[in-house]
């Protein structure tokens, strides 16, 4: 009663659910943002690995010819500026790469297995792949250079769509929250119409009246925000824990780090400010209808 | 201090509730407002406590033309008007003390000043023992006195009371009128809307009589102090 704000509004049970609804909205918003962060982080790590990596495949049936072309390709690659490393993958590693498609298989199946050369670049743009491809074919006609660009661009396009979708979810959740606060605030105005009218007739300025609503709705927004973010943090922790137990390295690596999650801690404050501003605008507009 | 000139009032596209109302309230005057139900008393009171602007005519309020006054200026004018509502309109979740303190708090008065003033006034209206009671636990007369205390706490220039004795027994009615007379003697202009003919005869104050939205003026006789 004696704070900076002249709080003339009684505690209203009908507003009791509002923090919970805001909490659910913030929970969804936090999860969407965390997914966006995870996607960004996963792609960043994954593409960083691929853009400094090339694969040369020597697909020649004759063993002697394949060995000859492999040596020629290795010599060319190792002499090319910008290439840090060029190594032939061991047969066991190649078989391991084929395992997801062909299942368990012995080395001596008789199936022609290409020779793969793993090439590491000093930086993503260290080598012109077009020029390198031409030189490789000249030295080893059976060589194929794969810079992963075609496949990666499709994955990146898909990731961009998913991120856009997540951003859309965040925008929709924020707009829904604003709409819920406006409805709640209008209901509050109707419930407390008489109190507002008395304050108005006693000479209270619009700012004095709206501050009472500001304070009340800011508290709802903060409580809801804290509940939502806390639940989302627990959910993320649970998912991370499960992923670690399952040994899903990619998923674990993609989860947002503690550093990147710090700003999620600001969400309850953003939620409090958003609800407060929405309530202020709604109440001020309604008060303008009074003389 | 307050002048109405040819004031007319209608709600929306309805018929005129008040027609060509003209009168002047001098500073320190005491008027009754009488008339049958539906005569326009409540509307006239609403114009007096600045809840509405009239549909036509001129109202001069403390030297300001109400029709051209900006909305931002109105709160300061409203603070110069005390209102006693027929149904009290107290805040049920606040104590008698907190209810009476509201007008001072709206003006931004300090807590210590507020406490002194409110306690003194609640003692003056005989509610020193009920300061921390909520309206639900107060009798009709006690609620009325809290409502009056709230209306006069910031020493208004104009006090408007709508049926202030309508919910109380005759003895309490006389005591409340005694409060109004005491306040009037200190310079507050008072308008009391009532149906109580006996009260009007006893007080012998001039009466503004409304009938079907038209106003007539009945001069008062010798004022009778209800304490006599």
Interface residues (C-beta under 8 A of the other chain):
Chain A: X1 X2 X6 X8 X10 X11 X194 X195 X197 X198 X199 X200 X201 X202 X203 X204 X205 X208 X288 X291
Chain B: X49 X50 X51 X52 X53 X71 X74 X75 X76 X77 X78 X79 X83 X89 X91 X92 X93 X94 X98 X102 X103 X105 X106 X107 X111
